[in-house]
Amino acid sequence: MAEAAVSFLLEKLADILEEIDFQTNVRDEVVRLQDELMRMRCFLRDADAKQDDDERVRNWVSDIRNVAYDAEDLIDTFILRIDSSKKNNSIKRYTSIFKDWKHRSNIANELMDIQRRILDISESRDKYGIKNIGEGISTARERLRKQRRSSPRSEEKDIVGLDDDIAKLVTQLVQTEDQWHAISIVGMGGIGKTTLAKKVYNHGDIQAQFPTRAWVYVSQEFSTRDVLQAIIKQVVTTGRNLEKLREEELEEVLYEHLRKKRYLVVLDDVWSIEAWNSLSEAFPDRSNGSRVMLTTRNRSIALKADARSDPYDLHFLSEENGWMLFCKKAFIASADSHCSPQLEEIGEKIVEKCAGLPLAIIVMGGLLSTKRNLGEWKRVLSNMSPFFAQDTNRVSDTKMVSDILALSYNDFPYYLKSCFLHLGQFPEDYPIPTHKLFRLWIAESLIPQQGERMEDVAEDYLNELIERNMVQVAKLSVNERVKQCRLHDLLRDLSISKAKGESFHEIQGSQNTHPSARCRRHAIYSTFNWRQCKHPNSHIRSLLFFRVDHHKSQVNYYRNDPYKIEGCDLDYIGKNFKLLRVLELEGIPCTTIPNIIGLLIHLKYLGLKETNLQELSSTIGSLRNLQTLDVAANLHLETIPNVIWKLTKLRHLYMCGHKYGGPLRIDTLHHLQALSEINVEKWMQNNPSRLTSLRKLGIRGNFSLKAIEIFNSIVALVQLQSLYLRTEDADFPSFTQLSALQNLVKLHMRGKIRNLPSSQEFPPNLSQLTLEHTHLKQASVGILEKLPKLLILRLKARSYDAEKMAMSVSGFPQLEFLEFHCLESLEELNLEEGAVLRLRSFRIINCGNLKMLPEGTRSLSALRELDIEEMPKSFVDRICKEGIEKGSKPPSEIGGCTLSGGDMLFKFATRPDGSRRYPVSSSVPVPVPLLDSSKGQRYV
């Protein structure tokens, strides 16, 4: 991480040399400082990895990091002072010129002091006796695999040694005894408790035995209210507003529903007896064979949950199974799993030191998956601390696991280290939206500006972290790009520990938190009373506020909301964190942004989404470095100051699509990548052809008033790839002009379309199309099915009004994903032979009048996923009956139905009594590797 700090400082020095007119002798000194830093950076690549084992190296690296931070503070403070001088009025102009000269002289002297400190530190290597450690050897890889569009999957296929455990637990859960039991899987972190629980939860016998099932994460920072709501949403269809119910009422709702059912509820990752006590009363004991299954690291919790049931202790992998798992990970890129005898010998020693801990084996295998050189393997082995070689009885020591995981961290190039540490700020088990993550990384200067689009580089970095098994996929898009990611608990612990040691970030989640004075980033959870425990810190670059007690949809904005940020709080931020680059307040009520925000000239990211914002200060126009401004989902924000045009570095602008009072100029934003949503009237006040970098656009309003001008303005965006159009107060006019958009691949339209253009008049490379409230008829299907490159089609609420739909021979020749969602009128779907031949996934959600699947479904040889959600029981029954009559295997799920045939698995779920509908938790692709629903992994 010192390497990252030095690299960032080098970029800063290059910038300041361009901006400041130094005297020649001072400029020469700055150049010499750059040269020394570059030489030092080469040494740091190895020293960073050595510091955990050698206190001398650790102290030396810390000295370098601190002086780099000091230099960065010096430069940013200088820029702040110069900016303040420029804002003075004409009366103070003469004084300002003198101050400007003084500031330049001061920074010149202070930079020379920094250089002297750097030289002293460099020479101190002799004193520390570390002069030759790692010198001349470069282990950090400076290149990144170019696999931008090939998103890695989070697969559970490499499971070893759990077959017996699965069989025993399934038997224990479905045994004939009707008495209620809570069965616990107990073991240390990383041993595979959740993996085993998922396999059991999704087992066919379990699904047949328990018509009502729910899976919920508890975690350390759990909220009883959130857990109860999460279970209710999986097992109950209720018209009641759960957000308005008290905890006791939620408990009663859940209890009353479960007492009529045979249920299985999984409570994953329970950390305290208090957590169990707060939930246990919601689970009725009706002696009908119902079960609760827990995963926990604490055996006492298991005994507290049910003293009559022996906890199921999950053991470490045997040497044979450990080696098998290691081979699956380490040799994944090879044609086969064979390796040289020398590599095998070293690999066996590495597996031995992992002591049968699956997570450690997986991480070590991932680390070595890209290494085939014998020397590299020996180096990894020699860097495994002797601490790991101790008796396996002490394997439960979490430091041992942390040290194993740290080997992968130390092998990261410096740019991945920064990104990995940044991920640790997000709350436990938090699904991290990747596009938001990329924007944060860019604002934090973790992504270099080297010609390539920074958002694409950020995606590459994330994919590499996933490939190294250090980040998990939580959600994939249909085209297999990562939409959400998360950190495993142990890896998050590692990230937090490393970040604290590097003064990279600290988390304020409880009142006994005392952040260090040099920390650069604070993540502030809503469980921490920040307003009463503020800590001024002039070094802070990032403030991320997280609401961890409620999901975003549960946030309310009452005056007495305990997490509300007042104007005085923002005044405090403006006065005490003047070097701030990131301020994220999403979900934290904050009605007003005061004028002082304009003083934060280094700010690059301002996140105000869903904050109940009502007033935005015009001083945001002073934030000349701002890259992201997000004021979306603020329904009471009536005016956006007409100063956005000044933010010439802005890359992402998110609004609500309101008309907003007054003009709104944006056509000076040449770097703008994403704009969503803007009202069409505001859009037409600009010259959109000047937005030369725009790739994603969302517009709403009345398109009929100036239809030709509006669509011509959109066509001028030659880089546009994604377009969302929502018409209001009128139907969509003809939009044939969009055929000129050569790069547009994604189109989402909401609003009535009287006549679709011909297939030749759509964008020629369109691959994704989503329609809502379009009220189309059969004739429109005949047009859509001729789109030559359409891969994904989503027909959402009121997009189709006819009772019948037919897809003709050769229709939709490239379509791979089809979704019907809330098509209330649709009763019959006909697929002619030869239609949708490439269809891989078909999703039907809440189409209550649809009577049957089309006859041609069975002939779709490419189909691998059929997802039926919120459909009537009668629909499922007809499909199951049809399957039996056609000679398929008998259904294996009761209270739902699974119909197997060939390579395809159809998954359905309904309420057993057929009276209401409830959603299935995920789709099941076969034989495509599964994304596990119990982890929240699925396609969207």
N, C-alpha and C positions, 0 to 999 in steps of 0.2 A: 504493500500500500504506500510505502514511502516513494516507490517508483512512480505511482500514479500522481502523488502530490508534486514530485519533481517535474514530471511530464507536463502537468497542468501549468506549473510555474513557468516552464520554458515557453509555452504558448503565450502566457501573459507578458513575458519579457519581450517577445517578438512584437506583440501588439503595441506595447508602450513605446518601443523604439520607433514605430511608425507614427505614433500620435504626438510624441513630445520632441521638441527641438532642443536636444541636449547639446552642450558644448562638446567639442571633438574628444577631449580627454575623458569626459564622463562617459560618452558613448563607447569609447574603447574599453573602459572598465566594465560596462554592462555586457559587452560582447565577450570579454574574458570570463565574466560570471557565467554566461551561457555555455561557454566551452567547458568550464569545470563541471557544471551541472550535467552536461551530456556524458562526460567521462564517468561521473559518479553514478549516473543512471544505469550504465552497463554493469557496474559492480552490484548495484541494488537488486538486479534481477535474481541474483543468487543469494544475496544477503537476506532478502525478505523471507526466503524459505528456510534460512538457517536460524533466524532469530528465536524461534520457539525452543531450540535446543541449546542455544549459547547466549548467556546473558550479556556478554560483551558485544556481540553483534546486535542484540536487541537494543541496548543502550545507544549504540552508534546509529542504528536505523532511526530510532526515536529522535535523536538530535537532528538528523537530516529532515525528517518529517516536520519537526517543529519550526525549523528555520524556513522551510518551504512555505508552511502556513503563515508564518510571520511576513514573509515577502509578499504573499498573496494579499494579506490584509493591508499591507503598506500600499500596494498598487491600487486596490479597490478604494481605500480611503482617500488616496490622492485624486482619483477620478471623481469621487464624491465631492471633494472640496473644489475642484475646478468647476464642476457643474454648478455648485452653489454660487460661485463667483460670477458665472455667466448669467445667472438669473437676476442679479442685482439691477436696479433701475439706473437711469442715466446719471442721477445725482451722485451715486456711489461708484460710477464707472472708473474714475481715476484711482480710488482706493482699491477697487477690484483688480485693476491692472497690477498694482503693487503686490497685492496678495497673491495673484497668479504667479508673478515672478518669484515670490517667496516660497510658494508651494513647490515650484520647479526646482529651486535650489535645495529645499529640504529633502525632496525625494531623491535627488542626485546623491546627496550626502548619505542618506539612509540606505540607498542601494549599495553604495560602496561599503557601508558597514556590514550589510548582508553578505557581500562578497568576501569580506575578511572572515566572517563567521564560517562561511562555506569552506574556505581554505583551511581554517583551523580544524574543522571537523574532518576534512579530508586527510590532513596530516596526523590526526589523532588515531588513525588506523594502526600506526606503529605502537602507540601507547597501549591500545587495546589488544595488540598482538593478533590482529585479524587481517593484516595487510594482504595475505595471499589466499584467503579463503574464497574459493569460487572465482578468483580472478581469471579472466580469459575464457571462461566457460559461459555460454549463453543457453539457459535451459528454457526460458520463456519463449513460446512460439509466437511470432509476430504476424502470422497469417490466419485467416479465417476461412473455413470451407464455404464455398459459394453454393449454398443450397437454399436460396431465399424462399422459394415457393414450395419446398418439400418439407412440410411441417412434421416433426417427429411425433410419434404416437406414444401415449402412456399406456403400455400394455401390461397385462397381468399373466402373460403366457409363460414366462420363465419362473414357474413355481415348482419347487423341488422339496420333497420330503414331507408334504402335508397330507398325503392321501389317507393315511391312517387317522390323523387328527380329524379330518373332515368326516370320515365315516363314523368315528366315535361320537362326535358332537351331534351329527344328524340323528344318530340312534338315540342319544340322550334327550334330544329335543322332541322327537316324535314318538317316544315310548308310550305305551298304552296308559300309563298312570295319568289320571285326570287332575291330580293335585297341582296347583300352581307352583312354579319354580322360577327362580332367577339363577341363571347359569352364567358363570363368569369365566372369561379367558384371561389368564394372568401371566405376565412376563415382563421383562425389561423392555425399554424403548428400542424399537428397531428389530425386535425378534420375530415379528410377523403376526401380531395379535389381530390387527385390522384386516390383514390379507386373509387370514383364516376365517374371520367372521364374515367377510364378504363372500367367500366361497360357500360357506354354509348357508348364508342368507339367500343366495341365488340358486341353491340346490333344488332340483325338481321335487324331491320328496318334501322339502320344507315349504315350497310354494303350494303344494297340494294339501299339506296338513294345516297351513295357516292362511285362511282366506284374507285375513286382515294383517298387514305387515307394515312396519315403519322402521326407518333407520334415521338416527339423528346423532350428530356430534355434540358432545358435552364440553370437553376441553377444560382448561384451567380457569379461563375467564368467562365462564358460562353465565347465562341469565336464565333463571327458571322460567320466566315468562316466554322467552324466545324458544326454549326447548319444548314447552307445552304447545305453543303455537305450531312449531314445526311438525310435531307428531299429529296434531289435529288436522292439519292441512293434508296429510297423507292418508288419513283413515276416515275423515268425515267430510261430507259435503253439506255445508251449513250456510244459511243465508245471513247469519249473524255477523256483525262487524267485530272480529276478534280483537282488534286494536282497542276497542272501547271496554272490553271485559277486564275485570280485575283478575289477579292471579288465581284467587279462589274459584272464580267463575269458570276460568279456563280449565282448571282441574276438574270441576264438576262436569263440564261438557265432555271432556275426554273420558272420564270415569263412566258416565252414563252410556256413552257409545260402546266402549270396550266391554262392558259387563254383558253385552248381548252377543259378543263375538268370541271366537277362538283366535287369539291374536299372538303375534310375535313382535316385540319391540326391541330393537337393538340400540343400546346406549353406548356409543363408541367413545373411548378415551375419557373415562371417569377418573377424576383426580382426588376427590375428597368424599368423606362420609357425609358431609353436609350437602353435597350435590345429590347424593342418592336420597337422603332424607327429604329433600325439597321436592322430589319427583315421585317417590314411591307410593304416596297416597292416591295418585292418579291411576294406578294399575290394579284393577279389581281382581280378587281371588275368587273365582266362581267355580272352581273345580271342574273346569271343562278342557283342561289340557293347555291352557294359555301359558306363554313363557315370556320372560324378559331375559335378554342376553347382554352382558356387559363386557367391555374390554377395559382393563385397568392394569396399572403397574403395581398397585398396592393390594396385597392379599387380604388385608384387614377389611377393605371395602367389599371384597367379594363375600367374605363371611358375614358382614353386616347385612348385605343385600339378601342373603338366604343361607342361614346356618345349616339348613338341612342338605344343601347341595355342596358337594366338594368342588372347590375351584378347579378349573381345567388349566393345569400348568403347561405352558408351551415351552418345549425344550429347544436347546441349540441344535443346529444341524450336525449330523454325523460328519466325519471326515470325508466319506464317500459323497454324500449329498452336497457338502460344502464345495468340494471340487467340481461336482457336476454343475452347480449354480455358477461358480466362478467361470467355468469354461463357456457357459451360455452367454455371459456378459463380455468376457475378455476376447473371445474369438468370434464375435458376432459378425465382423466384416470379412471373415475368412470363408473360403469355399467349404471348408470342413472344420471340425473341432480339433484336428490334430496339431500338435506343436512339437518342436524339437525337444529331445530329452533334457537339454540344458534349461530351456524355458519351463518345461514341466517341473523340473526339480525346484526352480526358484518359485514358480507359481504355487507349488504345494507348501512351501515354507510361508509364503504370504497368506495362504488360506489358513494355515495352522495358527498364525498370529492373529487372525480374525476371530479365532476361538468359536466358530460356529454361529456367529451373529449374522443373520441374513443381510441386514442393511449394510454392514461393513463389507461383506463379501461382494455385494452388488456394486458398491461404490468403488472398491478396489478393482473389480473387473472392468468397470467403466473407465477408470483411470488408465488401465493398461490396454484397452481395446484399440487404441491408436498407436501403440508402441510394439514393435517387432524386433527391436535391437536388443541383444543380450545385455549390453551395457546399461541400457535404460532400465531393464527389469532389475538388474543388480542394484542400480542406484535407488530405485524405489524400495527394494528390500532393505538396503543399508540405512535408509532414512526412516524406517519404521522404528519408533522409539523402543528401547529395551523394556519400557513399561508394559508393552503389549505381550511380552513373552512370559509374563508371570502366570501363576497357577490359574486355571479357568474358574476356580471357585470365586475369584475376585472380578470376574468379567462384568458383573453388574455395576461396577464403578463407571459412572457416566463419563468421567474424564477419559477413560480408555477409548470409549466410542468417539468422543470428540476429537481425540488425537488421531484416530484412524481417518475420520472424515476430513481432518485438517490436511492430510496428505494430498487429497484432491484439490483442496483450496490453494495449497502452496504451489501446486503444479499449474494453476491458472496463469495465463498472461495477465499483466496488471489491469488491463481494461475489463476482464471478466471478474477480477477480485472486487473492483469498485461496484460493479453491477450486482454481484452476489451479496455484498454487504448491504447495499441499498434495499434489497428485497427483505431483509430482516426487520425493517421498520414496520411492515404490515402486520396486523394482528394475527394471532394463531389461527390456523385453518381458514384464513381469509382468501377467498378466490380473487386473485389480482387481475383486473382487466388489463390485457396486454397493451392496448393502444394508449391507455392512460399511463401505463408504466413507461412506454417509449417516450412519451412527452416529458415525463419527469426526468428520465435519464438524460434527455437532450438538454433540458433546462439546468440540470446539475453539471453540465459539461462533461458527462461520462461518455459521450459519443463524439468522436472527432469529426471535424469538418475537413474532409479530404477529397472533395469532389463527388463522392457517392452520396445519394440522398440519406440524410441522417436517420430517418425513420426506418429505412431498409437495413441500415447497419445495425440499428438497435434490435431489429427482428432477428438478424443473424446472430447477435450476441446471445439473445434468449435461447435460440435454437441450439446453440453450442452448449449452453448450460444444461439444457434438457438432454442433449446427447451424452453429456458427461454424468448423467444420473444425479445431478445436484438440484434440479428443479423438476417438479411434476406438472404434467398437463392436467388441467381441471376441465377444460372444455375446448372442443375443436369445432371449427366451422365445417360446413358441408364439403368445402373444397380443401379441408384438412390443414387449415392454418390455425395456430393456437390462438384462441379467444381469451382464455383465462388460464392462469397458472397458479401454483401454490408451492410453498416450501414444506417439506416434511418437518415434524416437530424437532427432531434432532439436528437437522440441517439449519433450521431457524435458530436453535440454541447456539450452534457454531457461529452463525452469521452475527448474532448479537454479541457473543463473547469477543470475536475478532474485532468487530466495529468499536466496541468500548475501548479495547486496548489500543486502537489506532486513532481514538478521538474522532471517529468517522460519524457515528450517531449514537444517541442514547434514547431509550424509551421511557417516557413518563406515564406509568400506568397505575401507580399507587402513591399514596401520600408520603411514604418514606423514601421516595426517590430524591436523590441529591445529585444532579448532573454536574459533570466536571466543568471547570471554567474554560477549557480549550475545545470543548465538543463543537463540531461544525453543524450538526443536524439534530433536531429534536422531533421525535414522533410522540404526539400527545394523545393519549386515549381518553375517552369520555369518563372512564373510571377515576381519572385524576383531576382534582380540583385545581386546574391551572390558574384560575383567576385569583385564588388565595395563595398560591405557591409559585409565583413568578420568579424567575431567576434571570436577571439581566446578563447578557453575554454578547459582547461586541463581535465575537467570532462567528456567530450563528449565520448559516447560509440557507437553511431550510427549516420550515415549520410545517409538519404534516399533522393535521387534526383528524382523528378517527373516532367515529361513533361506534363503539363496540358492544353496547348493550341492546341495541335494536338494529334490525335490518333497515335499509334506507326507506323502504316502503312504509315503515312504522313510525317514521319521524314525524312529530307534530310540532307545531310552531306556536304554542300558547305562550303568553307573556311570562308565565312562571316556569318555563322550560329551564331546568338547572344547567343546561349546557350552552345556553345562549351566549354569544359573544357580543358584548356591548361596544359602543363607540369608544369608550374609555380604554377598553382592552386593545382595540386596534391602534389607538393613540400610543399606548404603551409599546406596542410592536414597532410602530414607526419611529419612536424615539430611541428605543434600545437595541433594535436589530437593523441598523441602517445598511448593512451589507447583504441583506436577505436576497436570495435568488428565487426561492420557492415559498409560496404561501398557499396551502391547500386547506379549505374550510368546508368541503363538500359535506352536506348533511347536518352541519352545525348552524342553528338559527343565527342569522346576522343580518338585521334589516337595513343597516346603513354602512356604507364605506366612506369614512371621513376623508377630508382633504389631505391629511398627513400621508396618505398612501402614496401621493405623488412624489414624496421625498425618497422613496425606495427605488432609486434609479437603476439598481442592479437587478431588479426583479424580472425574472424570465417566465414565471408561471404563477398565475393567479386563478385559483380554483374556487368558484363561488356557486357551484351547481347545487340546486335544491337547498338553498339557505334562507328562503323566504325574503330574499333581497328586494327592497323597495326603492332604494335610492343609491345611485352610483356616482361618485364624485367625478367632476370633469378633470380633476388633477391626474386621473389615470393617463391622460394624454402626455404626461411627463415621463412615463415608463418606456423610454425609448428602446430598451432591451427586451421588452416583453415578447415572448414567443407563443404563449398560450393564454387566452382569456376565455373562461368558461362561466357564463351566467345563465346556462340552460335551466329549465324546470323552475323558474322563478315567476310565477303567474302574476305577482303583484308589482313587478318591475315595469313601470309605465314609460320610462324614458331612458335611453342610452345616450350619454353626451356625445355630441358630434365632434369627438376628438380621436376616434379610432384611427382615422386616416394618418395620424402622427406616429402610430406604432408600426413603423416601417419594417421591423424585424418579425412581425407577427406571422406565425405559421398555422395556428389553429384558433378559430373563433367560433364559439358555440353560444347560440342565443335561443329564444323561444319561438321565433317566427311572428311575434306580435308586430303591430304596426308602429308602436313606439311614437312618441311625440317628436316633431321636428325632423330635420334631415339627418341622414346617416351616411357619411361618405366613407367608402372603403377601397376605392379603386387605386389608392397609392400603395396597397399592400402587395408588393410584387413577390414576396416570399410565401404568401398565404397558400397552405396546402389543403385545409379543410374549412368549410364555411357551412354551418348548419345550426338552426334554420334561420333564414332571413325572409322577411315579408317581401312579396313581389314588388310592392310600391317602393320600398327602400332600395331594392335591387335595381330598379329602373332609374333611380336617381344617379346611378354611377355609370362608368364606362367599363363594363366587365372585361372587355378585350385586354385591359391592362393587367388583369389578374392572371398572369402568364404561368403561374405555378400551381393553380388550383386543380386538385385531383378529386375532391369530394365536395358535393354541393347539395344543400337542401333548401328548397324554396316553397313557401306556402302563400296562398292568397287567391285572388280572382285573376285567372289567366286569360279570360275572354276579352277584357277591355283593350289590351294592346297585344294580342296573341302573336302576331308576326314579329313585332319588335322584341317581345320577351324571348321567344324561342331562338330568334337570330342572335340575341345576346348570349344565350347559353351555347349555341353552336360555336361562338367565338373562342370558347375555352378549349383549346386544342389538346390540353393535357388531361381533360376530365375523364375519370374512370368510373365514378360512382355518382348517381344522380337520384335525389328524392324530390318528388313533386307532389304537393298536396293542394288541390283546388278547393276553394271555399266560395260559397254564394253563387256558384255557376258550374256548369259542366266543363270538362276539358275540351278546348277547341282542338282543331287538327294540329298534330305535332310532327308532321312529316319532316320538318327541318332537322330533327334530331338524327336523321339518317346520315348527316354529315359528320357526326361524332365518331371518328375512327377508333379512338381509344376507349370509348365507353363500354364497360363490360357488365356493369350492375345498374339496373333501373328499378326504382320502387315508385309506384304511382298510387295515390289515394284520392278517390273522387270519381264521379260518374264520367264514363267515356261512351258517348253515343255511337261512335264509329271508329273502330281501330283502323289505322293505316294498313296498307298491304304489308306482307312480310318483307318485301324489298325496301320498304320505307322505314324500317326500324334501323337502329344503329347496327352496322354490319358485323361487329364483333361481340354483340350482346350475348352473355353467357348466363346471367342471373336476372330473373324477372320476378318481382313481387307486385301483386295487385290487391288493392283493398277498396271496397265501396265503389267498384267500377261498374257493377250491374251489367255484366256482359251476358251475351246469349251464345247459342251454339255456333252461329256464324263466326264469332270471334275465335272460337277454338280452332276452326279451320284455318284461320290466319296464323295463330300462335304456333300451331304444329308444323308450320313450314319454316320457322326460324332456324336457319341452318346450324348455328353454333350454340343454341340454348342448352345449357347443362342443368340448370336449377330453375324450377318453376314453383312459386308459392302462390296459391289462390286463397286469400284470407277472407275475413268476414264481408259478406255482401258483394264479393267480387264477381259472383256468378248467380244469376237469377232463375235460370231455367230448371225444370224438373229432371231433364235428361241431359247427359253429356256423352258425346261419342268422340273417340279418337280413331282416326281412319288408318288404313294401310299406309305404312311408311311415315306415319305422323310422328313428330318429335324424334327425329333420327339420332340425335346426340344426347337426349335427356337422360340424366342419371339420378336426379332427385326430384320428387313430386310431392307437394304437400297440399292437402285440402284442410282448411281450418275454418270452422263455423260457416260452412255453406248450407244455410238453413233450407234452401229450396231444393237442393239436389236429392233426388230419390233413386236415380239409376245411372250407372256408369257403364258404358260399353267400350270394350277394347277390341277393335278388329285385329285379325291375325296380321302380324307384321308391324303393329304400332308399338311405340316406346320400347324397342328391342334392347336398348342399352340401359334401361331403368334398373338401378341398383337399390334404391331406397324409396319407399312409398309410405307416407305418413298421413293418417286420417285422424283428425281431431274434432270432436264435437259436431259432427255432421249427422244430427239426430234423425233425419228422415231418409238417409241412405239405407236402402233395404239389403243390399248384398254387394259383395265384391264382384267385379266384372268377371265373366267367364274366362276371359283370356289371361287372367293373372297367373294361372299355373303354367302357361306356356312361356313366361318371361324367364328365360334361362339365366339372365344376368342378375335377376332380383336376389338380393341378399338380406334385405331388411324391410319388414313390414311392421309399422308401428301404429297400433290402434289405441287411441286415448279418448276418454270421456264419451264413449259410445254406449248405446243401450245394450242391455243384456241380450235382448232378442236378436240383435245384429250378430253378436258373438256366437250365440247358440246356433244360428243358421250356418255360420261359417264352420263351426265344429261338426255339425251334422253333415254338411256337404263334404267335409274332409273325410269322415268315416265312410260315407257311401262311396266315395271315389277310391277307397282302398288305402288311405293314409293311415299312419299309426294312430291308435286311439289317443284322445286328449290326455295329457298328463297333469293338467292343472284344473282344479275345481275352484269355483269362485273366480273364474277367469278361464282361459283356455289356451293351451298351446297346441298348435297343429303343425306337425312336422311332415315335411315331404322333400326328399332329395337333399339338396344343399341349403335349403331355406328353412328358417325358423320364423313363424308368425307369433307375435306376442300380443295378447289382449288382456284387458282388465275391466271388470265391471263389478258393481256391488252384487253380491250373491242373490239378494232378493229382487234385483232388477229394477228397484224403485227409483234409484238415482244413479248418477254416474260419478266416477272419480278417476283421476288421471293415473296412468301407469308411470312408474318412476323413470323409466328410460327405454330406449329401443334396444333391440338385440340383433346386431349384425352377425351373420354366420356365413362362411367361416372367417370373415374379416375379424381381426382381433378386437375384442370388446373394450369399450371404455366403461368403466364400472360405475353403475348408478349410485352405489352406496358411498362413493367418494365425490359424487356430484359431477362425474365425468360423463359427457355426452356430446352428441353433435347438435349444432344449432344452425 
